[in-house]
Protein backbone atom coordinates (compact mmCIF):
# COMPACT_ATOMS: atom_id res chain seq x y z
CA UNK A 1 0.00 0.00 0.00
CA UNK A 2 1.48 3.31 -1.07
CA UNK A 3 0.54 6.97 -0.90
CA UNK A 4 -0.51 9.42 1.77
CA UNK A 5 -2.79 8.31 4.60
CA UNK A 6 -5.05 10.42 6.78
CA UNK A 7 -4.56 8.36 9.93
CA UNK A 8 -7.29 9.92 12.05
CA UNK A 9 -10.84 10.69 10.96
CA UNK A 10 -14.36 9.85 12.07
CA UNK A 11 -17.70 8.85 10.58
CA UNK A 12 -21.07 8.91 12.28
CA UNK A 13 -24.81 8.92 11.82
CA UNK A 14 -25.76 11.80 14.05
CA UNK A 15 -28.15 11.28 16.93
CA UNK A 16 -28.27 13.88 19.69
CA UNK A 17 -28.75 11.26 22.41
CA UNK A 18 -25.77 9.21 21.19
CA UNK A 19 -23.45 12.18 20.66
CA UNK A 20 -24.00 14.30 23.74
CA UNK A 21 -20.57 15.91 23.34
CA UNK A 22 -21.63 17.53 20.06
CA UNK A 23 -23.29 20.90 20.51
CA UNK A 24 -26.67 20.88 18.82
CA UNK A 25 -26.68 23.15 15.80
CA UNK A 26 -22.92 22.88 15.23
CA UNK A 27 -21.45 21.71 11.94
CA UNK A 28 -20.82 18.34 13.58
CA UNK A 29 -24.50 17.78 14.36
CA UNK A 30 -25.27 15.90 11.14
CA UNK A 31 -24.26 12.68 9.41
CA UNK A 32 -20.65 12.38 8.24
CA UNK A 33 -20.12 9.58 5.74
CA UNK A 34 -17.25 8.33 3.56
CA UNK A 35 -18.51 10.28 0.53
CA UNK A 36 -18.18 13.52 2.52
CA UNK A 37 -14.55 12.81 3.41
CA UNK A 38 -13.61 11.50 -0.03
CA UNK A 39 -14.08 14.98 -1.52
CA UNK A 40 -11.38 16.37 0.80
CA UNK A 41 -9.00 13.44 0.33
CA UNK A 42 -9.22 13.65 -3.45
CA UNK A 43 -8.53 17.38 -3.39
CA UNK A 44 -5.50 16.80 -1.17
CA UNK A 45 -4.12 13.82 -3.08
CA UNK A 46 -4.56 11.52 -0.07
CA UNK A 47 -5.17 7.92 -1.01
CA UNK A 48 -6.29 6.24 2.22
CA UNK A 49 -7.69 7.00 5.64
CA UNK A 50 -8.10 5.32 9.03
CA UNK A 51 -11.51 5.51 10.67
CA UNK A 52 -11.43 5.99 14.44
CA UNK A 53 -14.23 5.28 16.90
CA UNK A 54 -16.31 8.17 18.16
CA UNK A 55 -18.73 6.20 20.36
CA UNK A 56 -17.83 3.58 22.93
CA UNK A 57 -20.00 0.80 21.55
CA UNK A 58 -19.22 -2.40 19.69
CA UNK A 59 -22.18 -1.59 17.46
CA UNK A 60 -20.26 1.38 16.07
CA UNK A 61 -17.18 -0.79 15.55
CA UNK A 62 -19.23 -3.16 13.39
CA UNK A 63 -20.68 -0.22 11.45
CA UNK A 64 -17.24 1.24 10.76
CA UNK A 65 -16.02 -2.14 9.54
CA UNK A 66 -18.99 -2.33 7.18
CA UNK A 67 -18.06 1.11 5.82
CA UNK A 68 -14.47 -0.01 5.32
CA UNK A 69 -15.59 -3.13 3.48
CA UNK A 70 -17.67 -1.00 1.12
CA UNK A 71 -14.93 1.63 0.66
CA UNK A 72 -11.54 -0.07 0.21
CA UNK A 73 -9.71 3.25 0.53
CA UNK A 74 -10.55 3.13 4.27
CA UNK A 75 -7.38 1.27 5.19
CA UNK A 76 -8.46 0.26 8.66
CA UNK A 77 -10.68 0.81 11.67
CA UNK A 78 -9.74 1.73 15.23
CA UNK A 79 -12.70 0.36 17.14
CA UNK A 80 -13.86 0.07 20.73
CA UNK A 81 -14.47 -2.80 23.11
CA UNK A 82 -14.66 -2.89 26.88
CA UNK A 83 -11.00 -3.34 27.70
CA UNK A 84 -11.83 -3.90 31.37
CA UNK A 85 -14.06 -6.89 30.69
CA UNK A 86 -13.06 -10.20 32.22
CA UNK A 87 -13.18 -11.94 28.83
CA UNK A 88 -11.32 -9.19 26.99
CA UNK A 89 -8.68 -11.51 25.51
CA UNK A 90 -11.35 -13.73 23.96
CA UNK A 91 -13.24 -10.69 22.68
CA UNK A 92 -10.09 -9.30 21.06
CA UNK A 93 -9.40 -12.66 19.47
CA UNK A 94 -12.89 -12.69 17.99
CA UNK A 95 -12.65 -9.14 16.67
CA UNK A 96 -9.19 -9.75 15.24
CA UNK A 97 -10.73 -12.02 12.61
CA UNK A 98 -11.97 -8.85 10.93
CA UNK A 99 -9.11 -7.97 8.60
CA UNK A 100 -9.91 -4.25 8.55
CA UNK A 101 -9.83 -4.05 12.34
CA UNK A 102 -6.36 -2.67 13.09
CA UNK A 103 -6.69 -1.54 16.70
CA UNK A 104 -8.77 -0.20 19.56
CA UNK A 105 -9.23 3.02 21.47
CA UNK A 106 -10.86 4.09 24.73
CA UNK A 107 -11.81 7.72 25.40
CA UNK A 108 -9.56 8.05 28.44
CA UNK A 109 -9.66 11.85 28.16
CA UNK A 110 -13.26 11.84 29.44
CA UNK A 111 -12.75 9.46 32.35
CA UNK A 112 -13.50 11.26 35.66
CA UNK A 113 -10.81 9.32 37.51
CA UNK A 114 -7.48 11.10 36.85
CA UNK A 115 -5.69 7.81 37.64
CA UNK A 116 -7.72 5.76 35.16
CA UNK A 117 -4.61 4.66 33.26
CA UNK A 118 -3.39 2.92 36.41
CA UNK A 119 -6.43 0.62 36.59
CA UNK A 120 -5.02 -2.96 36.47
CA UNK A 121 -8.08 -4.26 34.58
CA UNK A 122 -7.68 -1.62 31.89
CA UNK A 123 -3.95 -2.28 31.64
CA UNK A 124 -4.66 -6.00 31.23
CA UNK A 125 -6.97 -5.22 28.31
CA UNK A 126 -4.41 -3.02 26.56
CA UNK A 127 -1.75 -5.73 27.02
CA UNK A 128 -4.10 -8.18 25.31
CA UNK A 129 -4.48 -5.76 22.37
CA UNK A 130 -0.72 -5.49 21.98
CA UNK A 131 -0.12 -9.22 22.37
CA UNK A 132 -2.52 -9.87 19.48
CA UNK A 133 -0.41 -7.58 17.29
CA UNK A 134 -3.03 -4.83 17.21
CA UNK A 135 -2.49 -1.13 17.88
CA UNK A 136 -3.82 0.85 20.81
CA UNK A 137 -4.63 4.54 20.31
CA UNK A 138 -3.98 6.46 23.53
CA UNK A 139 -6.36 9.42 23.83
CA UNK A 140 -5.43 11.57 26.84
CA UNK A 141 -5.40 15.22 27.78
CA UNK A 142 -2.16 16.89 28.85
CA UNK A 143 -2.71 16.48 32.63
CA UNK A 144 -3.11 12.70 32.17
CA UNK A 145 0.43 12.51 30.79
CA UNK A 146 1.54 12.32 34.41
CA UNK A 147 0.48 8.66 34.52
CA UNK A 148 1.44 7.63 30.98
CA UNK A 149 4.95 6.33 31.85
CA UNK A 150 3.57 4.03 34.56
CA UNK A 151 0.85 2.90 32.14
CA UNK A 152 3.36 2.13 29.39
CA UNK A 153 5.54 0.21 31.84
CA UNK A 154 2.53 -1.82 32.99
CA UNK A 155 1.38 -2.77 29.48
CA UNK A 156 4.92 -3.72 28.51
CA UNK A 157 5.45 -1.47 25.51
CA UNK A 158 9.05 -1.73 24.37
CA UNK A 159 11.04 -2.29 21.21
CA UNK A 160 9.88 -5.55 19.69
CA UNK A 161 6.41 -5.56 21.25
CA UNK A 162 3.96 -7.20 18.84
CA UNK A 163 1.53 -4.28 18.79
CA UNK A 164 2.12 -0.53 18.89
CA UNK A 165 0.81 2.43 20.85
CA UNK A 166 -0.08 5.71 19.16
CA UNK A 167 -0.66 8.88 21.18
CA UNK A 168 -3.59 10.77 19.69
CA UNK A 169 -3.54 14.54 19.09
CA UNK A 170 -0.15 15.13 20.72
CA UNK A 171 -1.77 14.42 24.13
CA UNK A 172 -3.98 17.51 23.68
CA UNK A 173 -2.04 20.45 25.12
CA UNK A 174 -4.25 23.33 26.26
CA UNK A 175 -3.17 25.67 23.48
CA UNK A 176 -6.07 28.06 24.04
CA UNK A 177 -4.75 28.71 27.56
CA UNK A 178 -1.17 29.08 26.37
CA UNK A 179 -0.10 25.97 28.27
CA UNK A 180 3.42 24.76 27.54
CA UNK A 181 4.67 23.07 30.68
CA UNK A 182 4.27 20.52 32.06
CA UNK A 183 2.94 19.20 28.72
CA UNK A 184 6.14 19.86 26.76
CA UNK A 185 8.44 18.16 29.26
CA UNK A 186 6.15 15.19 29.82
CA UNK A 187 5.55 14.42 26.15
CA UNK A 188 9.29 14.71 25.51
CA UNK A 189 10.01 12.26 28.32
CA UNK A 190 7.50 9.76 26.92
CA UNK A 191 8.97 10.06 23.43
CA UNK A 192 12.49 9.62 24.75
CA UNK A 193 11.81 6.59 26.95
CA UNK A 194 9.24 4.57 25.00
CA UNK A 195 8.89 3.40 21.36
CA UNK A 196 5.46 4.98 20.88
CA UNK A 197 4.14 6.90 17.91
CA UNK A 198 2.30 10.23 18.02
CA UNK A 199 -0.36 11.71 15.77
CA UNK A 200 0.12 15.21 14.44
CA UNK A 201 -3.61 15.81 14.65
CA UNK A 202 -6.35 17.58 16.54
CA UNK A 203 -4.32 20.64 17.52
CA UNK A 204 -6.41 23.31 15.80
CA UNK A 205 -9.33 22.52 18.09
CA UNK A 206 -7.12 22.69 21.19
CA UNK A 207 -6.56 26.35 20.32
CA UNK A 208 -9.48 28.77 20.35
CA UNK A 209 -11.44 27.57 17.29
CA UNK A 210 -12.66 31.06 16.45
CA UNK A 211 -9.44 33.09 16.67
CA UNK A 212 -6.49 30.71 16.47
CA UNK A 213 -3.37 31.74 14.57
CA UNK A 214 -0.85 29.52 12.82
CA UNK A 215 2.02 30.99 14.83
CA UNK A 216 0.14 29.98 17.98
CA UNK A 217 -0.03 26.30 17.02
CA UNK A 218 3.28 25.96 15.15
CA UNK A 219 5.49 25.70 18.30
CA UNK A 220 3.45 22.75 19.56
CA UNK A 221 3.71 21.00 16.21
CA UNK A 222 7.43 21.68 16.01
CA UNK A 223 7.92 20.30 19.53
CA UNK A 224 6.18 17.06 18.58
CA UNK A 225 8.42 16.77 15.51
CA UNK A 226 11.48 17.36 17.68
CA UNK A 227 10.34 14.77 20.22
CA UNK A 228 9.20 11.95 17.96
CA UNK A 229 11.17 12.75 14.84
CA UNK A 230 10.03 11.97 11.31
CA UNK A 231 10.23 8.26 12.18
CA UNK A 232 7.35 8.24 14.70
CA UNK A 233 5.10 11.18 13.83
CA UNK A 234 1.86 10.44 11.96
CA UNK A 235 -0.43 12.82 10.07
CA UNK A 236 -4.13 12.84 10.89
CA UNK A 237 -6.77 15.44 10.11
CA UNK A 238 -9.29 14.68 12.88
CA UNK A 239 -12.02 15.32 10.30
CA UNK A 240 -14.82 16.30 10.75
CA UNK A 241 -13.99 17.63 14.25
CA UNK A 242 -11.26 19.83 12.77
CA UNK A 243 -14.01 21.68 10.92
CA UNK A 244 -14.89 23.46 14.15
CA UNK A 245 -11.68 25.45 13.71
CA UNK A 246 -10.58 25.13 10.08
CA UNK A 247 -11.48 23.48 6.77
CA UNK A 248 -9.63 20.31 5.81
CA UNK A 249 -7.36 22.09 3.33
CA UNK A 250 -6.14 24.58 5.94
CA UNK A 251 -5.36 21.82 8.45
CA UNK A 252 -3.31 19.99 5.84
CA UNK A 253 -1.55 23.20 4.75
CA UNK A 254 -0.50 23.84 8.34
CA UNK A 255 1.13 20.41 8.49
CA UNK A 256 2.77 20.78 5.09
CA UNK A 257 4.40 24.04 6.18
CA UNK A 258 5.88 22.30 9.21
CA UNK A 259 7.24 19.49 7.03
CA UNK A 260 8.55 21.71 4.21
CA UNK A 261 12.18 21.76 5.49
CA UNK A 262 12.29 17.96 5.61
CA UNK A 263 13.44 15.72 2.80
CA UNK A 264 10.97 13.79 0.65
CA UNK A 265 11.60 10.49 2.46
CA UNK A 266 10.91 12.06 5.85
CA UNK A 267 7.77 13.81 4.62
CA UNK A 268 6.50 10.58 3.07
CA UNK A 269 7.04 8.79 6.38
CA UNK A 270 4.93 11.27 8.34
CA UNK A 271 2.26 11.41 5.66
CA UNK A 272 1.82 7.66 5.34
CA UNK A 273 4.80 5.43 5.95
CA UNK A 274 4.71 5.67 9.73
CA UNK A 275 1.00 4.89 9.80
CA UNK A 276 1.68 1.72 7.83
CA UNK A 277 4.35 0.73 10.38
CA UNK A 278 2.31 1.63 13.46
CA UNK A 279 -0.78 -0.14 12.13
CA UNK A 280 0.93 -3.25 10.86
CA UNK A 281 -2.28 -4.88 9.67
CA UNK A 282 -2.57 -2.28 6.91
CA UNK A 283 0.55 -3.67 5.27
CA UNK A 284 -0.63 -7.24 5.82
CA UNK A 285 -3.79 -6.42 3.87
CA UNK A 286 -1.77 -4.81 1.09
CA UNK A 287 0.46 -7.86 0.88
CA UNK A 288 -2.57 -10.11 0.59
CA UNK A 289 -1.96 -11.91 3.87
CA UNK A 290 -4.81 -13.74 5.55
CA UNK A 291 -5.43 -12.67 9.12
CA UNK A 292 -5.94 -15.66 11.38
N, C-alpha and C positions, 0 to 999 in steps of 0.2 A: 504494500500500500504506500503510495507516494502522495506528495502534495501537502498543502497547508491543512491544518486541523483546528477548528474552533473547539477547544477541549472543555468548554463549560457553557452550556445553554439549557434552557428549560422549555417544556411544552406543558400546557394544561388546558382542560375544559373548565372554564371559570364557573365557580359556584360560591356565592358569598359565604355560605356556612362552612365550606371546605377550605376556603382560603381567607381565614379571618385576618391574616397579616396584610392583606391587600386592601388599601383604602378604597372604599366604594366610590366610583366615579373616576378613578385614576386610569391611566392608559393601560395598566395591567389588568383591570377588571373586565376582561373579555377573553375569549378563547385565543390561544396561541398555538398554532399547528405547524407542522413541517413546511407547508407551502409558504407560510409567512416568513419563516427564517430563510428559506431557499433563495428568495429574492436578494437578501443581503449577502449571503454567501457567494452567489453568482457574481454580484457586483464587485465583491472584494477578491475574487479569484480563489476562494477557499473551497476545497474539494469535499471535506468531511467535517462532521461534528460529533460531539459526545453529549448525549442527553443525560441530564442529572436530575435526580428526584427533587420534587418540590413539596410533596406530601409524604408523611410517614405512614404509608400504607402499602401492603403488598399488592393490593389492587392496582395502584398506580404503576408499580414496577411491571406488572403484566401488561398494562396498557402501553407503557413506553417500549417494551419489547415488541409488541405488535406493530407500533409505529416504525421501529427499526427494521422489522422484517419487510414492511411494505416500502420502505425508503432506504435502499442499501447504502446511501451516502451517510446515514447515521451509523457511525463506525462502532458504537457501543453504548451501553446504558449503565449508569451508576444508579442502582436501585436502593431500596430500603427493606430491611427485615428487622425484627426485634433482636438486636445483638445481645440482649440480656436474658433471652429465653433459655431454659434449661436444655432444649434440644437444638440449640443454634447450629452445632456442627452438622447435624443431619439436615437441617433446613438449608444450610449453605451448599451442602453436597447436592441436594435436589435442585436448587436454583442454578448451580454451576453447569447443569446439563444444557442450559440455554446459551448457545454460543455467543449471542450478542450481549450477554450479561458479563460485564468486565470488572465490576466492583460494587461496593456498597458505601452508603453515607448515612450518618445520623446527624440531626440538627443540634449539635452540642451547644451552639451559640445561644440557643433559647432555653437551655436547661436551667432551672432556678438554683440548683445546687452548684456553687462555684467550684466544687471539688468533684464534679461528675466524672471527669476523666480518670479519677483514682478508684472508681467503682470496680471491684474485682470481677463482677459478672460481666460488665461491659468490656473490660480488658480481655476476658476469656473469649468473648465473641469476636473481637477484632483479631486476636491471635488466630482464631479459626479461619477468618477471611484470608489472612496472609498465608497460612499453611496450605490453603487450597490454591494458592497462586493467583488470587484475586487482589485487587487494589482497594485500599480504604482511603476515601476522601475525608480529610480532617477539617471540619468547619468549626472554627472557634473565633471568638473576638479577642482583641489584644490582651485584656486582663487574664484570660484563660491560658495564655502562653506560660504563665507561672508554673502550671502543672504538666505542660507538654513533655519536658524531659523525663519526668517520672513515668508518664504514660508510655512513652516510646521505649523506655527501659523495660517496662512490664510486659509489653506486647512483643518484645524481642526483635525490634527492627534493627537490622545491621546489614553490612555488606554481605550479599549472598542469600538474604532472606527470599523465600519463594515469591511473595507478593511485595507490593510497594505501598508507601504512604505518600499522599499528595496533600499539601496544605492548601486549602482553598482561600482565594482572595487575599493572599499575603497576610493571613491572620487578622484582617480587618482592623487596621489602625484607625483611630478616631481622627481622621484628617480634618473634619469640620471644626474640631476643637483645637487643632494645631498640635495634637499629641505627637511627640517623637519618642521620648523615653517614658516608660521602660520598654515600649514596643521594639524599638530599633535594636537595643542590646539583646533582648530575649530572642528575637527572630534570628539574629546573627549567631547566637550561641547554639540554637537548634540546628541551623544550617551547617555550622562548623562541626558539631559532634555527631550528627546522624545523617544517614544517606537517604534523606527524604527529598521529594520534589516540592515545588511551590508554583501555584498558578498566578500568573500576572493577569489578574481579573478582578472585577468587582470594586475597583478603587474609586471610580467616579461617583459612585453612590455612597461612599464613605466620606466624601467631601460634601459640602452643601450643594444639593442637586441644582439649585436655582442660580447660584452665583459662583460656582467653582471656576478656577483658572488653571490652565495647564501648568504654570510654574508653581502652583500649589501642590499638585499631585506628582510632578516629575521627580522630586527628591525621594519620595517613597518608592517609586518604581526603580529609580537608580540604585537605591539601597538594596532592594530585592535582587537586582542583577548582580551587584557586588557580592552579596551573601551567597547566592546559589549558583552564580555563574551561568554561562550559556548552556551548560551541560545539564542543569536541573530546573530551569525555569520553563514554564509552559504557558502559552497564550490561551486565554479564554475570554469570551466577550461578556458573559453573564447576561446574554439576551434572554428574555425581553426586559429583565430588571434594569439593565443599563439604560434603557429608554427613559427612565425617570430623570436622568441627568444629561444624556447625550444620545444622538442617533448612532446606529451601529458604525457608520463610516467614520465618525469622529473618534469613537473609542479605538478603532483599529489604527487610525492616523496617529493617535497619541502613542500607541505602542511602537509603530513603525519609526517614529522620530527617536524614541529611546534606542532602538536597535540599529539606527542608521550608521553609527560608527563601527559596528561589528562587520566581520567578514561574511560572505554568503553562506558558508558552512554553519557558522554560529547562528545566523538569523534563521536558517532552515531548521536548525535543531529546536529553537524556541517556538517556531511557528508550526511544528509538526513532528519532528524527529523525537523529541523528548516525550511527547504524548504517546508515541508508539512504543517507547521503551518502558514508560511508567505503567501503561496499560498493555501488558504483554499479550493479552488475548487478541488485541487488534491485529498484531502481526501474525498470530496463529491463523486467524481467519483469512488474511491475505495470502498466506502460504498454503491455504487449502487443508489445514490440519483439522482433524475431527476431535472435538472436545469430549473427553470421556467423563 
